[in-house]
Amino acid sequence: MNLVLPAMGEGVIEATINKWLVKAGSAIKEDDPLVEVATDKVDSEVPAPEAGTIIEIIASEGSVVKVGEPIAVFENNIELNPEELLVVNKEVDIIRETIKGMKQEKKEEVQVSHDMKSRTPSGKFLSPLVRSIAASEGISYADLDSVSGTGMDGRITKEDILRLIEERKREKEDQRTKTDEEMKKSQVRGKSTGTPQQSSSGDEIIEMDRVRRLIADHMVMSKRTSPHVTSFIDADVTRLVNWRNSVKEKFLAKEGLKLTLTPIFIDVAARALTDYPMINVSVDGNNIIKKKNINIGMATALPDGNLIVPVIKNANEKNITGLARAVNDLAERARSNRLKPDEITGGTFTLTNFGSYNNLSGTPIINQPQAAILGTGAVRKMPAVIETPDGDVIAVRSIMILSLSYDHRVIDGVLAGKCLNRIRELLEHYTPDAT
C-alpha cells in the first residue's frame, strides 16, 4: 500500500521532505516517526499508521509533496478478517466506479469531437485529433478560426492548437499575477523604490532562513489585508500580582507547574471574547465569520529567534490549572520542535506578551485570518492616584499597558474599546473561578 502525506493542518496543501528517519526494508512499529517534513506553518514528523515494513521510498529528501500524494510504499503484513476484507472490497469497488466514470467522460468527449464539423466557418480543415483537443479544452469554432494554421493549405495542426491553449493559460496567469508583480517590484530587497540595497565594507550579509521568510511574507500579507488600528489602556494589576504571589509556591507544589501571568492573560482574554463575540471573527470576502469556538494562540519565541504561535483550543472551557498546563506544554514542545500540525492551526484570537522581555507595550500585527490580537506589556511598580473615602492619595501600584490591534474593516473603535476595557476590568478584579 502507498503511504501518503497526511493532512498537515488547516490551509496546508504541501510539505517539503526534510529527512527520512527510515530506509527501504526497515521494520517499523505503529506511530514510529518515519520522516521529518516542513510546511509553511511548522516542522513536524510523520508517524507510521501501523506496524509493517517500508518497501520503497518514493519522495526524496528536499522534494515538495502535496497532501494526499504517496511518499513511500508500505506493507503491513496483516491478514484481514472478513469484515475488514469487506471494507477493502468496497473501497476497490469505489475505485473501479471512479475509473469507469472517467472512461465514460472520455467516451463522451470523443463523441463531442466526432459531432464537431470538420471545417471552421472560414473553411479551415480540422483533423479528428484537433477536434478532440478542442472539445476537451472547450475551444469554440470562432477561436479555431482565429488560429493561423501552419499545416498544408493553412490546416490547423496539433501544435497550433496546443500553442493556442498555452497562450490562453499564459494570459490568465499574467492577469492573475499582475497585482502581485507590481507589489514585488516595490519590495525588491527591502527597497520600496526597487533599487538594490547597497552594503558597505564590513557589513555582514545574513540570508533569511525558511521560517523567517515565511514570517516576513505573513506579516506583509497581514498589513496589506487588514487596515490595522491599535488601542491602548493601562491596568492596575496590584490585586492580581498579590494573589499570584500568594499562591504560586502552593501551585508549584501541587501541580508541578509555575503559575506565570500568561495563562491568566489567556483566561481573561477568553472571558472578554465571550462577552464580545464580534471580536472573535474572521473575514471571508464580504462575509463575517463569527467563530463558535474560542481558540487562543500564544506567540512563542523559538531558540533560533523565530516565532511560532501554538493554539489553546476552547480556552474558555479550561480553568486556570488547565490553561497553565496547556501553556507550559505547548511552549516547551514549541521550543523543542515537537508541535503537531493541528496545534498551530485553528486560532481565532492571539496573545503576544511584550512583558516577557520587559517591554512596556507594542502594536502587534494581526495573525491572519483572525481579526484582532492582544499585546500585554511589562508589569511595573509605579505611583498612581487611588480614590479613597477620605480623598485621593498617591500609592505604589503594579501597572501594565494593554494594546489591542484590530481589523478596522469589521471591528470599530467602540467595540474594540469596550472589549479592551473589559479585559482591564477582569485583570483588576481577577478571580480564577470567575465566570
C-alpha positions in Angstrom: 0.0 0.0 0.0 1.1 3.6 -0.5 1.9 5.8 2.4 0.6 9.3 1.6 1.4 12.7 3.0 -1.3 13.2 5.7 -3.2 16.4 6.2 -0.8 18.8 8.0 -3.3 21.3 9.4 -5.7 23.9 8.2 -4.7 25.6 4.9 -1.6 23.4 4.4 -1.6 21.8 0.9 2.1 20.7 0.6 5.2 20.0 2.6 9.0 19.6 1.9 10.6 16.3 2.7 13.4 17.3 5.1 14.8 14.0 6.3 13.9 10.3 6.2 14.2 8.6 9.5 13.9 5.0 8.0 15.2 3.2 5.0 13.7 0.8 2.5 13.4 -2.6 4.2 13.1 -1.1 7.7 10.7 -2.8 10.0 8.6 -0.2 11.9 6.1 -0.1 14.7 2.8 1.8 14.8 3.5 5.6 15.5 7.2 5.2 14.9 8.5 8.5 13.3 9.1 7.9 9.6 10.1 11.3 8.0 10.6 14.9 9.0 8.6 17.3 6.9 8.4 21.1 6.8 5.3 23.2 5.9 4.8 26.9 5.8 3.5 26.7 9.3 5.6 24.1 11.2 8.2 21.4 11.0 6.9 18.0 12.2 7.3 14.3 11.9 5.0 11.9 10.1 4.3 8.7 12.2 3.7 5.2 10.9 0.0 4.5 10.6 0.6 0.9 11.7 3.3 -1.7 12.1 4.9 -3.2 9.0 7.8 -2.7 6.6 9.0 0.1 4.3 9.2 -1.4 0.9 10.3 1.7 -1.1 10.8 5.4 -0.5 9.1 7.5 -3.3 9.6 11.1 -2.2 13.3 12.0 -1.9 14.7 14.4 0.6 14.2 18.0 -0.5 11.3 17.3 -2.7 7.9 19.1 -2.3 4.9 16.8 -2.0 1.2 17.7 -1.9 -1.1 16.4 0.8 -2.5 13.0 -0.3 0.4 12.2 -2.6 2.4 9.0 -2.0 5.7 9.3 -0.2 6.6 5.7 0.3 5.4 2.1 -0.3 4.4 0.4 2.9 3.5 -3.2 3.7 1.6 -4.0 6.9 1.7 -7.8 6.7 -1.7 -8.0 8.4 -4.3 -10.6 7.4 -7.7 -9.1 7.1 -10.7 -10.6 8.8 -13.9 -11.0 6.8 -15.4 -7.6 7.9 -12.2 -5.7 7.1 -11.9 -7.5 3.8 -15.5 -6.4 3.0 -14.4 -2.8 3.7 -11.4 -3.1 1.4 -13.6 -4.7 -1.3 -16.0 -1.7 -1.1 -13.0 0.7 -1.5 -11.9 -1.3 -4.6 -15.4 -1.0 -6.0 -15.4 2.7 -5.4 -12.1 3.0 -7.3 -13.5 0.8 -10.1 -16.5 3.1 -10.3 -14.3 6.1 -10.5 -12.3 4.6 -13.3 -15.5 3.7 -15.1 -16.8 7.2 -14.8 -13.5 8.6 -16.2 -13.8 6.3 -19.2 -17.4 7.4 -19.7 -16.3 11.0 -19.6 -13.6 10.3 -22.2 -16.1 8.5 -24.4 -18.5 11.4 -24.2 -15.6 13.8 -25.0 -14.7 11.7 -28.1 -18.3 11.7 -29.1 -18.4 15.5 -28.9 -15.3 15.7 -31.1 -16.9 13.4 -33.7 -20.0 15.7 -33.7 -17.9 18.7 -34.4 -17.7 19.8 -38.0 -14.5 19.1 -39.9 -14.1 22.7 -41.0 -14.3 26.1 -39.4 -16.7 28.7 -40.8 -13.9 30.1 -42.9 -13.1 26.6 -44.3 -10.0 25.6 -42.2 -9.8 21.8 -42.0 -9.9 20.2 -38.6 -8.5 16.7 -38.1 -10.1 14.3 -35.7 -7.2 14.8 -33.2 -7.6 18.6 -33.4 -11.4 18.3 -32.9 -10.8 16.0 -29.9 -8.4 18.5 -28.2 -10.7 21.4 -29.0 -13.6 19.5 -27.4 -11.7 18.7 -24.2 -10.4 22.3 -23.8 -13.7 23.9 -24.6 -12.3 25.8 -27.7 -15.0 27.2 -30.0 -15.2 27.4 -33.8 -14.6 31.1 -33.6 -11.4 30.6 -31.6 -10.2 28.0 -34.0 -10.9 30.3 -36.9 -8.6 32.9 -35.4 -5.7 30.4 -35.4 -3.1 30.7 -38.2 -2.7 27.1 -39.3 0.9 26.1 -40.1 -0.1 22.9 -41.9 -0.5 22.3 -45.6 -3.0 24.8 -47.1 -3.3 26.6 -43.7 -4.5 23.4 -42.0 -4.6 23.7 -38.2 -2.2 21.2 -36.7 -1.9 19.7 -33.2 1.0 22.1 -32.5 -1.2 25.0 -33.5 -4.0 24.2 -31.1 -1.6 23.4 -28.3 0.1 26.7 -28.8 -3.4 28.4 -28.5 -4.1 26.6 -25.3 -0.7 27.6 -23.9 -1.3 31.3 -24.8 -4.6 31.2 -23.0 -3.1 29.8 -19.9 -0.3 32.4 -20.0 -2.8 35.2 -20.4 -4.8 34.0 -17.4 -1.6 33.7 -15.3 -0.4 37.1 -16.3 -3.7 38.6 -15.4 -3.8 36.8 -12.0 -0.3 37.8 -11.0 -0.2 41.4 -12.3 -1.0 42.9 -8.9 1.5 40.6 -7.1 4.2 41.5 -9.6 3.7 45.2 -9.0 3.9 44.6 -5.3 7.1 42.6 -5.7 8.7 45.4 -7.8 8.2 47.8 -4.9 9.7 45.4 -2.4 12.9 44.2 -4.1 15.5 43.6 -1.5 13.6 45.7 1.0 13.6 48.9 -1.0 10.3 50.5 -2.0 12.0 52.1 -5.0 13.0 48.7 -6.4 16.7 49.6 -6.3 19.1 47.1 -4.8 20.2 47.7 -1.2 23.9 48.7 -1.1 26.2 47.2 1.5 29.2 48.9 2.9 32.6 47.4 3.6 32.5 45.2 6.7 28.7 44.7 6.6 27.6 41.2 7.3 25.0 39.7 4.8 22.7 37.2 6.5 20.3 35.3 4.3 16.9 34.7 5.9 16.1 31.1 6.8 13.0 29.4 5.5 10.9 30.2 8.6 12.0 33.8 8.7 11.0 34.3 5.1 7.6 32.7 5.8 7.1 35.0 8.8 8.1 38.0 6.7 5.6 37.2 4.0 2.8 36.5 6.5 3.4 39.9 8.2 3.4 41.8 4.9 0.3 40.0 3.8 -1.5 40.8 7.1 -0.7 44.5 6.8 -1.8 44.5 3.2 -5.0 42.7 4.0 -6.3 44.4 7.2 -6.4 48.1 8.0 -4.7 47.9 11.4 -5.8 50.1 14.3 -4.3 49.7 17.8 -6.0 50.9 21.0 -4.2 51.1 24.4 -5.3 51.1 28.0 -3.4 50.7 31.3 -4.5 48.4 34.1 -3.8 48.4 37.8 -3.0 44.7 38.4 -1.8 45.1 42.0 -4.5 42.7 43.3 -3.7 40.2 40.7 0.0 40.3 41.4 -0.5 39.9 45.1 -2.9 36.9 44.6 -0.4 35.2 42.3 2.5 35.7 44.7 0.4 34.2 47.5 -0.5 31.0 45.6 2.4 30.4 43.2 4.5 28.3 45.7 1.4 26.2 46.6 0.5 25.9 43.0 4.0 24.7 42.1 4.0 22.1 44.9 0.5 20.8 44.0 0.6 20.9 40.2 4.4 20.8 39.4 4.0 23.9 37.3 5.0 27.5 37.6 2.0 29.8 37.5 3.1 32.6 35.2 1.0 35.5 34.1 0.4 34.1 30.6 -2.3 31.6 31.4 -4.1 34.4 33.4 -4.0 36.7 30.4 -5.4 33.9 28.2 -8.1 33.2 30.8 -9.1 36.9 30.9 -9.0 37.2 27.1 -11.3 34.2 26.7 -13.8 35.7 29.1 -13.7 39.0 27.3 -14.3 37.3 23.9 -17.3 35.5 25.4 -18.7 38.9 26.3 -17.8 40.5 23.0 -18.0 37.6 20.4 -17.8 40.0 17.4 -14.1 40.4 18.2 -13.7 36.6 17.8 -14.3 36.7 14.0 -12.7 36.4 10.6 -13.4 37.9 7.2 -14.3 35.9 4.0 -14.9 38.3 1.2 -18.0 40.3 2.1 -18.9 37.9 4.9 -18.0 38.0 8.6 -17.5 34.6 10.1 -18.4 34.6 13.8 -16.4 31.8 15.4 -18.2 29.4 17.7 -15.0 28.3 19.5 -12.6 30.5 21.3 -9.1 29.2 20.3 -6.4 31.5 21.6 -2.9 31.4 20.1 0.1 32.5 22.1 3.1 33.9 20.3 6.2 31.9 21.4 9.8 32.8 20.7 12.0 30.0 19.5 15.7 29.5 20.3 16.7 30.5 16.8 15.0 33.8 17.2 12.0 32.9 15.0 8.4 32.9 16.2 5.6 30.3 16.3 2.0 30.5 17.6 0.7 27.4 19.2 -3.1 27.4 19.8 -5.0 26.6 23.0 -8.3 25.2 21.7 -11.5 26.1 23.6 -9.7 28.2 26.1 -12.9 29.4 27.6 -13.7 25.9 28.8 -10.4 25.5 30.8 -9.8 26.6 34.3 -6.6 28.3 35.4 -4.9 25.0 36.1 -5.8 23.6 32.7 -4.6 26.7 31.0 -1.3 26.7 32.9 -0.7 23.1 31.8 -1.5 23.9 28.2 0.7 27.0 28.2 3.7 25.1 29.7 3.3 22.1 27.5 2.9 24.0 24.2 5.7 26.4 24.9 8.1 23.6 25.9 7.3 21.5 22.8 7.4 24.6 20.5 11.0 25.3 21.6 12.0 21.6 21.0 10.2 21.5 17.6 7.7 18.8 18.7 4.4 20.6 18.0 1.8 18.7 15.9 0.3 20.5 12.9 -3.1 20.8 14.4 -1.6 22.6 17.4 -0.7 25.6 15.4 -3.9 26.0 13.4 -7.5 27.0 14.1 -6.7 30.0 16.2 -9.4 32.7 16.4 -7.5 35.3 18.5 -3.9 35.7 19.5 -2.0 36.9 22.6 1.6 38.3 22.5 3.3 39.1 25.7 5.7 42.0 25.3 6.3 42.0 29.1 8.3 38.8 28.8 11.2 41.0 27.7 10.4 43.9 30.0 8.8 45.9 27.1 6.1 48.4 28.0 3.9 47.9 25.0 3.7 47.5 21.3 1.5 47.5 18.2 1.1 43.8 17.3 0.3 42.7 13.8 -2.9 40.6 13.4 -2.3 36.9 12.8 -4.4 36.3 9.7 -7.2 35.2 9.2 -8.0 36.5 12.7 -9.3 40.0 13.3 -7.6 41.0 16.5 -4.5 40.4 18.7 -3.9 41.4 22.3 -0.5 42.7 23.5 0.4 42.6 27.2 3.2 44.8 28.5 5.6 44.5 31.5 4.1 44.9 34.9 5.9 47.8 36.7 5.6 49.4 40.1 4.5 53.0 39.6 3.0 55.8 41.6 -0.8 56.0 40.9 -3.7 58.1 42.2 -6.1 56.0 44.4 -9.6 57.1 45.3 -10.4 56.6 49.0 -13.4 57.7 51.2 -11.0 60.3 52.6 -9.9 61.6 49.2 -7.4 60.8 46.6 -4.0 59.5 47.6 -0.8 58.5 45.7 0.3 54.9 46.2 2.8 52.5 44.6 0.8 50.2 42.4 1.6 47.4 39.8 0.6 48.9 36.4 0.7 47.4 32.9 -0.2 48.6 29.5 -2.5 46.5 27.2 -2.7 47.0 23.4 -5.3 45.6 21.1 -4.7 45.7 17.3 -7.8 45.0 15.3 -9.1 44.8 11.7 -10.9 48.0 11.1 -12.9 46.5 8.2 -15.1 44.6 10.7 -14.2 45.9 14.2 -14.9 49.6 15.0 -13.2 51.6 17.7 -16.2 51.4 20.0 -16.4 47.6 20.0 -12.6 47.3 20.4 -12.6 49.9 23.2 -15.3 48.1 25.1 -13.6 44.8 24.8 -10.2 46.2 25.9 -11.8 47.9 28.8 -13.4 44.6 29.8 -10.0 42.9 29.7 -8.8 45.6 32.1 -11.7 45.1 34.5 -11.2 41.4 34.5 -7.5 41.8 35.3 -8.0 44.3 38.0 -10.6 42.2 39.7 -9.2 38.8 38.8 -10.5 35.6 40.5 -9.7 32.2 38.9 -13.2 30.9 39.4 -15.0 33.9 38.0 -17.4 33.4 35.1 
